[in-house]
Amino acid sequence: MVRMRYFEDLKLGEKFNTTEYEMTEAEIVTFAKQYDPQAFHTDAVAAKQTLFGGLVASGWHTAAVSMRLMVLGEMALDGGVIGQGIEALRWPRPVLPGDRLRVVTEIIDLQPAPLRADRGLLKLRCLTVNQVGKAVQEMTATLLVARRPA
């Protein structure tokens, strides 16, 4: 059974890992047809004539998969992963069909929530990498985390 963490259990500099997730061509196309319908995401033949030279996943698909991995990963926050905002989000290289993604998350700040005594603010640096360790997404985000009940 996974031990759920409260704000008080977290430490500055602590890192958490996830399992891998494989991005299939079919999933890339299905996601993009609904949410980011551009040829380099939806049509493998047309994608050959684009900047990417082939089919690539939408950055928003990469972000969604990264979120799934973080929610199911080692961090295991009591009350869930409740986002308060994103300060930075970059996609330094495209995600290709067959890429296997994983996320490494590092705590870079911990502060009490100013208006919620029962919560804390957790700032994370989240790095999504492919199977060869190359960054495909870099994100800095703040979460609202439950404090341990008295």
MDAnalysis code that builds the backbone (N, CA, C; Angstrom):
import MDAnalysis as mda
import numpy as np

u = mda.Universe.empty(450, n_residues=150, atom_resindex=np.repeat(np.arange(150), 3), trajectory=True)
u.add_TopologyAttr("name", ["N", "CA", "C"] * 150)
u.add_TopologyAttr("resid", np.arange(1, 151))
u.add_TopologyAttr("resname", ["MET", "VAL", "ARG", "MET", "ARG", "TYR", "PHE", "GLU", "ASP", "LEU", "LYS", "LEU", "GLY", "GLU", "LYS", "PHE", "ASN", "THR", "THR", "GLU", "TYR", "GLU", "MET", "THR", "GLU", "ALA", "GLU", "ILE", "VAL", "THR", "PHE", "ALA", "LYS", "GLN", "TYR", "ASP", "PRO", "GLN", "ALA", "PHE", "HIS", "THR", "ASP", "ALA", "VAL", "ALA", "ALA", "LYS", "GLN", "THR", "LEU", "PHE", "GLY", "GLY", "LEU", "VAL", "ALA", "SER", "GLY", "TRP", "HIS", "THR", "ALA", "ALA", "VAL", "SER", "MET", "ARG", "LEU", "MET", "VAL", "LEU", "GLY", "GLU", "MET", "ALA", "LEU", "ASP", "GLY", "GLY", "VAL", "ILE", "GLY", "GLN", "GLY", "ILE", "GLU", "ALA", "LEU", "ARG", "TRP", "PRO", "ARG", "PRO", "VAL", "LEU", "PRO", "GLY", "ASP", "ARG", "LEU", "ARG", "VAL", "VAL", "THR", "GLU", "ILE", "ILE", "ASP", "LEU", "GLN", "PRO", "ALA", "PRO", "LEU", "ARG", "ALA", "ASP", "ARG", "GLY", "LEU", "LEU", "LYS", "LEU", "ARG", "CYS", "LEU", "THR", "VAL", "ASN", "GLN", "VAL", "GLY", "LYS", "ALA", "VAL", "GLN", "GLU", "MET", "THR", "ALA", "THR", "LEU", "LEU", "VAL", "ALA", "ARG", "ARG", "PRO", "ALA"])
u.atoms.positions = np.array([
    [0.834, -1.191, 0.000],
    [0.000, 0.000, 0.000],
    [0.879, 1.254, 0.000],
    [0.513, 2.231, -0.811],
    [1.275, 3.468, -0.923],
    [0.996, 4.363, 0.281],
    [2.057, 4.881, 0.863],
    [1.935, 5.813, 1.987],
    [1.652, 7.204, 1.434],
    [0.519, 7.775, 1.801],
    [0.159, 9.100, 1.319],
    [0.935, 10.146, 2.117],
    [1.392, 11.181, 1.420],
    [2.211, 12.213, 2.046],
    [1.419, 13.492, 2.281],
    [1.729, 14.105, 3.421],
    [1.212, 15.424, 3.752],
    [2.334, 16.444, 3.555],
    [1.980, 17.716, 3.616],
    [2.941, 18.809, 3.490],
    [4.131, 18.610, 4.430],
    [3.862, 18.205, 5.660],
    [4.921, 18.046, 6.670],
    [5.890, 16.903, 6.345],
    [5.493, 16.004, 5.477],
    [6.343, 14.862, 5.103],
    [7.335, 15.202, 3.993],
    [7.172, 16.347, 3.367],
    [7.959, 16.710, 2.189],
    [9.190, 17.516, 2.574],
    [10.262, 17.354, 1.808],
    [11.540, 18.021, 2.083],
    [12.045, 18.738, 0.836],
    [12.611, 19.919, 1.046],
    [13.225, 20.670, -0.035],
    [14.306, 19.818, -0.693],
    [14.316, 19.757, -2.013],
    [15.311, 18.977, -2.749],
    [14.927, 17.517, -2.958],
    [13.862, 17.065, -2.309],
    [13.419, 15.675, -2.460],
    [12.982, 15.432, -3.906],
    [13.315, 14.245, -4.427],
    [12.959, 13.887, -5.799],
    [12.060, 12.662, -5.816],
    [11.179, 12.645, -6.805],
    [10.249, 11.539, -6.985],
    [10.309, 11.094, -8.445],
    [10.150, 9.805, -8.668],
    [10.189, 9.227, -10.007],
    [8.851, 8.607, -10.359],
    [8.708, 8.316, -11.635],
    [7.502, 7.640, -12.117],
    [7.906, 6.405, -12.919],
    [6.909, 5.629, -13.273],
    [7.121, 4.544, -14.219],
    [7.205, 5.151, -15.621],
    [7.373, 4.308, -16.635],
    [7.408, 4.766, -18.020],
    [6.030, 4.628, -18.667],
    [5.834, 5.431, -19.700],
    [4.607, 5.381, -20.490],
    [4.999, 5.465, -21.958],
    [4.573, 4.503, -22.766],
    [4.906, 4.517, -24.189],
    [3.858, 5.283, -24.990],
    [4.338, 6.190, -25.823],
    [3.473, 6.998, -26.690],
    [3.323, 6.262, -28.030],
    [2.148, 5.758, -28.305],
    [1.916, 5.037, -29.550],
    [1.434, 5.992, -30.641],
    [1.663, 5.610, -31.870],
    [1.203, 6.424, -33.000],
    [-0.318, 6.597, -32.948],
    [-1.037, 5.525, -32.671],
    [-2.500, 5.603, -32.631],
    [-2.972, 6.584, -31.558],
    [-2.354, 6.547, -30.401],
    [-2.757, 7.453, -29.318],
    [-2.417, 8.908, -29.652],
    [-1.254, 9.122, -30.259],
    [-0.849, 10.479, -30.660],
    [-1.878, 11.061, -31.627],
    [-2.278, 10.278, -32.619],
    [-3.239, 10.737, -33.620],
    [-4.615, 10.965, -32.993],
    [-5.072, 10.031, -32.171],
    [-6.387, 10.171, -31.532],
    [-6.461, 11.420, -30.660],
    [-5.453, 11.638, -29.818],
    [-5.428, 12.827, -28.965],
    [-5.454, 14.091, -29.824],
    [-4.579, 14.144, -30.814],
    [-4.459, 15.350, -31.631],
    [-5.717, 15.644, -32.442],
    [-6.365, 14.611, -32.967],
    [-7.592, 14.850, -33.742],
    [-8.638, 15.549, -32.883],
    [-8.657, 15.246, -31.594],
    [-9.641, 15.869, -30.716],
    [-9.166, 17.210, -30.156],
    [-7.870, 17.344, -29.822],
    [-7.422, 18.508, -29.061],
    [-6.391, 19.407, -29.738],
    [-5.686, 18.926, -30.749],
    [-4.640, 19.726, -31.401],
    [-4.501, 19.267, -32.847],
    [-5.550, 19.506, -33.668],
    [-5.627, 18.924, -35.011],
    [-4.724, 19.606, -36.046],
    [-3.438, 19.338, -35.920],
    [-2.468, 19.830, -36.893],
    [-1.842, 18.625, -37.591],
    [-1.479, 18.800, -38.853],
    [-1.019, 17.680, -39.679],
    [0.154, 16.928, -39.063],
    [1.082, 17.628, -38.403],
    [2.238, 16.924, -37.841],
    [1.882, 16.081, -36.627],
    [0.633, 16.201, -36.133],
    [0.129, 15.359, -35.037],
    [-0.879, 14.306, -35.519],
    [-1.496, 14.543, -36.680],
    [-2.632, 13.706, -37.076],
    [-2.426, 12.871, -38.340],
    [-1.418, 13.181, -39.131],
    [-1.277, 12.529, -40.432],
    [0.202, 12.215, -40.680],
    [0.565, 10.950, -40.555],
    [1.973, 10.541, -40.681],
    [2.555, 10.884, -42.050],
    [1.760, 10.809, -43.101],
    [2.255, 11.115, -44.446],
    [2.466, 12.621, -44.590],
    [1.459, 13.414, -44.250],
    [1.578, 14.877, -44.346],
    [2.663, 15.404, -43.402],
    [2.860, 14.751, -42.282],
    [3.854, 15.191, -41.290],
    [5.272, 15.152, -41.849],
    [5.509, 14.312, -42.838],
    [6.847, 14.221, -43.439],
    [7.257, 15.537, -44.106],
    [6.288, 16.346, -44.503],
    [6.560, 17.618, -45.188],
    [6.612, 18.803, -44.224],
    [6.588, 18.551, -42.936],
    [6.578, 19.635, -41.950],
    [7.962, 19.816, -41.326],
    [8.080, 20.798, -40.477],
    [9.305, 21.080, -39.732],
    [9.862, 19.844, -39.050],
    [8.964, 18.969, -38.553],
    [9.379, 17.805, -37.777],
    [9.820, 16.627, -38.640],
    [9.401, 16.588, -39.894],
    [9.788, 15.504, -40.788],
    [9.101, 14.186, -40.491],
    [8.098, 14.217, -39.638],
    [7.353, 13.013, -39.283],
    [6.362, 13.315, -38.181],
    [5.571, 12.322, -37.845],
    [4.543, 12.462, -36.819],
    [5.163, 12.717, -35.452],
    [4.627, 13.688, -34.708],
    [5.063, 13.989, -33.340],
    [3.830, 14.208, -32.471],
    [3.994, 13.968, -31.177],
    [2.899, 14.183, -30.232],
    [2.712, 15.670, -29.970],
    [1.493, 16.054, -29.727],
    [1.196, 17.417, -29.275],
    [1.870, 17.655, -27.922],
    [2.357, 18.861, -27.702],
    [2.893, 19.199, -26.387],
    [1.848, 19.035, -25.297],
    [0.597, 19.308, -25.637],
    [-0.481, 19.162, -24.641],
    [-0.708, 17.693, -24.308],
    [-0.484, 16.813, -25.266],
    [-0.557, 15.370, -25.005],
    [0.572, 14.980, -24.051],
    [1.774, 15.482, -24.328],
    [2.915, 15.222, -23.446],
    [2.612, 15.719, -22.034],
    [2.014, 16.897, -21.919],
    [1.663, 17.443, -20.602],
    [0.643, 16.558, -19.894],
    [-0.355, 16.074, -20.625],
    [-1.379, 15.213, -20.034],
    [-0.788, 13.888, -19.555],
    [0.074, 13.292, -20.370],
    [0.722, 12.039, -19.973],
    [1.632, 12.271, -18.763],
    [2.351, 13.396, -18.760],
    [3.211, 13.725, -17.619],
    [2.383, 13.847, -16.340],
    [1.222, 14.468, -16.442],
    [0.338, 14.603, -15.278],
    [-0.087, 13.226, -14.782],
    [-0.488, 12.369, -15.692],
    [-0.886, 11.002, -15.310],
    [0.251, 10.297, -14.567],
    [1.446, 10.386, -15.123],
    [2.593, 9.735, -14.501],
    [2.856, 10.285, -13.104],
    [2.761, 11.612, -12.932],
    [3.004, 12.211, -11.612],
    [1.951, 11.781, -10.596],
    [0.694, 11.761, -11.024],
    [-0.393, 11.360, -10.115],
    [-0.190, 9.921, -9.650],
    [0.267, 9.051, -10.537],
    [0.450, 7.637, -10.209],
    [1.851, 7.319, -9.680],
    [2.725, 8.313, -9.603],
    [4.118, 8.101, -9.215],
    [4.355, 8.073, -7.718],
    [5.628, 8.177, -7.349],
    [6.079, 8.037, -5.962],
    [5.619, 9.144, -5.020],
    [5.299, 10.311, -5.534],
    [4.994, 11.445, -4.660],
    [3.767, 11.191, -3.783],
    [2.710, 10.643, -4.311],
    [1.517, 10.193, -3.580],
    [1.049, 11.193, -2.518],
    [0.487, 12.316, -2.962],
    [0.027, 13.351, -2.041],
    [-1.369, 13.050, -1.511],
    [-1.542, 13.179, -0.201],
    [-2.864, 13.006, 0.398],
    [-3.795, 14.074, -0.165],
    [-4.960, 13.688, -0.611],
    [-5.915, 14.639, -1.161],
    [-5.729, 14.915, -2.636],
    [-4.692, 14.340, -3.263],
    [-4.512, 14.483, -4.696],
    [-3.524, 15.562, -5.088],
    [-3.302, 15.655, -6.400],
    [-2.391, 16.637, -6.989],
    [-3.261, 17.816, -7.439],
    [-3.280, 18.866, -6.631],
    [-4.146, 20.023, -6.877],
    [-3.272, 21.183, -7.354],
    [-3.350, 21.466, -8.629],
    [-2.522, 22.517, -9.219],
    [-3.009, 23.905, -8.859],
    [-2.041, 24.797, -8.594],
    [-2.336, 26.203, -8.340],
    [-1.843, 27.083, -9.476],
    [-0.967, 26.548, -10.303],
    [-0.483, 27.309, -11.442],
    [0.821, 26.763, -11.969],
    [1.137, 27.200, -13.171],
    [2.379, 26.818, -13.828],
    [3.159, 28.095, -14.117],
    [4.411, 28.133, -13.670],
    [5.260, 29.291, -13.931],
    [5.989, 29.154, -15.254],
    [6.342, 27.935, -15.613],
    [7.087, 27.707, -16.850],
    [6.707, 26.351, -17.411],
    [6.597, 26.300, -18.737],
    [6.319, 25.045, -19.435],
    [7.014, 25.120, -20.789],
    [7.927, 24.173, -21.031],
    [8.687, 24.132, -22.282],
    [8.708, 22.711, -22.828],
    [8.750, 22.627, -24.147],
    [8.912, 21.351, -24.827],
    [10.181, 21.447, -25.676],
    [11.344, 21.099, -25.116],
    [12.608, 21.288, -25.821],
    [12.845, 20.359, -27.008],
    [12.143, 19.247, -27.071],
    [12.269, 18.353, -28.233],
    [10.947, 17.604, -28.386],
    [10.641, 17.188, -29.604],
    [9.363, 16.511, -29.846],
    [9.336, 15.088, -29.293],
    [8.138, 14.634, -29.027],
    [7.892, 13.246, -28.628],
    [7.444, 12.496, -29.877],
    [8.121, 11.380, -30.136],
    [7.871, 10.574, -31.331],
    [7.094, 9.307, -30.980],
    [6.379, 8.742, -31.935],
    [5.742, 7.451, -31.679],
    [6.792, 6.444, -31.212],
    [6.465, 5.704, -30.164],
    [7.382, 4.719, -29.604],
    [8.220, 5.255, -28.455],
    [8.268, 6.584, -28.276],
    [9.014, 7.133, -27.131],
    [8.384, 6.660, -25.835],
    [9.243, 6.354, -24.874],
    [8.797, 5.956, -23.533],
    [9.143, 7.092, -22.581],
    [8.125, 7.691, -21.995],
    [8.299, 8.861, -21.147],
    [8.258, 8.491, -19.672],
    [9.021, 9.236, -18.885],
    [8.966, 9.148, -17.428],
    [9.230, 10.544, -16.890],
    [8.846, 10.780, -15.642],
    [8.973, 12.108, -15.044],
    [9.797, 12.027, -13.775],
    [10.709, 12.983, -13.617],
    [11.445, 13.174, -12.372],
    [10.996, 14.527, -11.828],
    [10.493, 14.518, -10.609],
    [9.970, 15.721, -9.978],
    [10.826, 16.067, -8.772],
    [11.200, 17.346, -8.651],
    [12.013, 17.803, -7.531],
    [11.310, 18.939, -6.809],
    [11.282, 18.876, -5.478],
    [10.691, 19.948, -4.676],
    [11.694, 21.096, -4.611],
    [11.269, 22.285, -5.066],
    [12.159, 23.439, -5.051],
    [11.711, 24.528, -4.077],
    [10.509, 24.398, -3.503],
    [10.070, 25.342, -2.472],
    [8.879, 24.759, -1.725],
    [8.805, 25.061, -0.450],
    [7.696, 24.663, 0.432],
    [7.329, 25.868, 1.277],
    [6.062, 26.259, 1.241],
    [5.591, 27.399, 2.031],
    [4.193, 27.099, 2.564],
    [3.864, 27.584, 3.770],
    [2.472, 27.478, 4.217],
    [1.575, 28.270, 3.267],
    [0.371, 27.800, 3.035],
    [-0.577, 28.539, 2.195],
    [-1.089, 29.731, 3.006],
    [-0.940, 30.945, 2.496],
    [-1.263, 32.126, 3.300],
    [-2.717, 32.226, 3.752],
    [-3.644, 31.710, 2.985],
    [-5.062, 31.844, 3.328],
    [-5.724, 30.543, 3.774],
    [-4.939, 29.464, 3.859],
    [-5.495, 28.152, 4.203],
    [-4.575, 27.468, 5.202],
    [-4.903, 27.521, 6.476],
    [-4.061, 26.908, 7.511],
    [-3.954, 25.395, 7.348],
    [-4.916, 24.794, 6.666],
    [-4.913, 23.340, 6.482],
    [-4.143, 22.896, 5.234],
    [-3.461, 23.843, 4.565],
    [-2.768, 23.537, 3.308],
    [-1.389, 24.188, 3.267],
    [-0.549, 23.618, 2.428],
    [0.753, 24.194, 2.132],
    [0.922, 24.314, 0.635],
    [1.882, 25.139, 0.217],
    [2.196, 25.307, -1.198],
    [3.505, 24.597, -1.504],
    [3.482, 23.792, -2.519],
    [4.617, 22.972, -2.929],
    [5.000, 23.384, -4.347],
    [6.225, 23.900, -4.524],
    [6.693, 24.247, -5.866],
    [7.591, 23.123, -6.357],
    [7.326, 22.680, -7.584],
    [8.022, 21.538, -8.177],
    [8.689, 21.910, -9.484],
    [9.826, 21.294, -9.749],
    [10.433, 21.290, -11.068],
    [10.208, 19.878, -11.599],
    [9.498, 19.782, -12.700],
    [9.128, 18.482, -13.268],
    [9.798, 18.330, -14.628],
    [10.577, 17.289, -14.759],
    [11.304, 17.022, -15.997],
    [10.781, 15.714, -16.584],
    [10.204, 15.806, -17.777],
    [9.757, 14.619, -18.491],
    [10.839, 14.271, -19.506],
    [11.297, 13.021, -19.445],
    [12.375, 12.576, -20.330],
    [11.923, 11.357, -21.128],
    [12.596, 11.152, -22.266],
    [12.309, 9.972, -23.078],
    [13.209, 8.813, -22.660],
    [13.162, 7.733, -23.419],
    [13.863, 6.497, -23.062],
    [15.381, 6.632, -23.055],
    [15.919, 7.673, -23.667],
    [17.373, 7.878, -23.644],
    [17.765, 9.026, -22.717],
    [16.807, 9.481, -21.891],
    [17.095, 10.506, -20.894],
    [17.096, 11.931, -21.410],
    [16.622, 12.152, -22.639],
    [16.555, 13.505, -23.200],
    [15.257, 14.175, -22.774],
    [15.353, 15.430, -22.342],
    [14.180, 16.179, -21.888],
    [13.218, 16.440, -23.040],
    [11.940, 16.120, -22.824],
    [10.890, 16.440, -23.795],
    [9.907, 17.456, -23.227],
    [9.943, 17.641, -21.898],
    [9.110, 18.664, -21.259],
    [9.793, 19.111, -19.972],
    [9.771, 20.422, -19.743],
    [10.277, 21.009, -18.511],
    [9.168, 21.894, -17.959],
    [8.820, 21.695, -16.693],
    [7.717, 22.446, -16.103],
    [8.056, 22.841, -14.668],
    [7.680, 24.055, -14.304],
    [7.735, 24.504, -12.916],
    [6.300, 24.811, -12.518],
    [5.819, 24.163, -11.462],
    [4.416, 24.287, -11.065],
    [4.295, 24.370, -9.556],
    [3.180, 24.951, -9.114],
    [2.863, 25.031, -7.688],
    [1.607, 24.219, -7.405],
    [1.669, 23.413, -6.346],
    [0.534, 22.596, -5.923],
    [0.067, 23.021, -4.543],
    [-1.206, 22.803, -4.280],
    [-1.799, 22.994, -2.960],
    [-1.855, 21.622, -2.292],
    [-1.189, 21.492, -1.132],
    [-1.012, 20.188, -0.492],
    [-1.644, 20.202, 0.896],
    [-2.324, 19.111, 1.256],
    [-2.945, 18.975, 2.577],
    [-1.870, 18.942, 3.665],
    [-2.167, 19.631, 4.777],
    [-1.306, 19.529, 5.965],
    [-1.837, 18.384, 6.819],
    [-0.965, 17.828, 7.648],
    [-1.357, 16.721, 8.511],
    [-2.416, 17.206, 9.500],
    [-3.532, 16.460, 9.625],
    [-4.576, 16.865, 10.572],
    [-4.040, 16.871, 12.005],
    [-4.525, 17.809, 12.791],
    [-4.067, 17.935, 14.188],
    [-4.495, 16.749, 15.025],
])
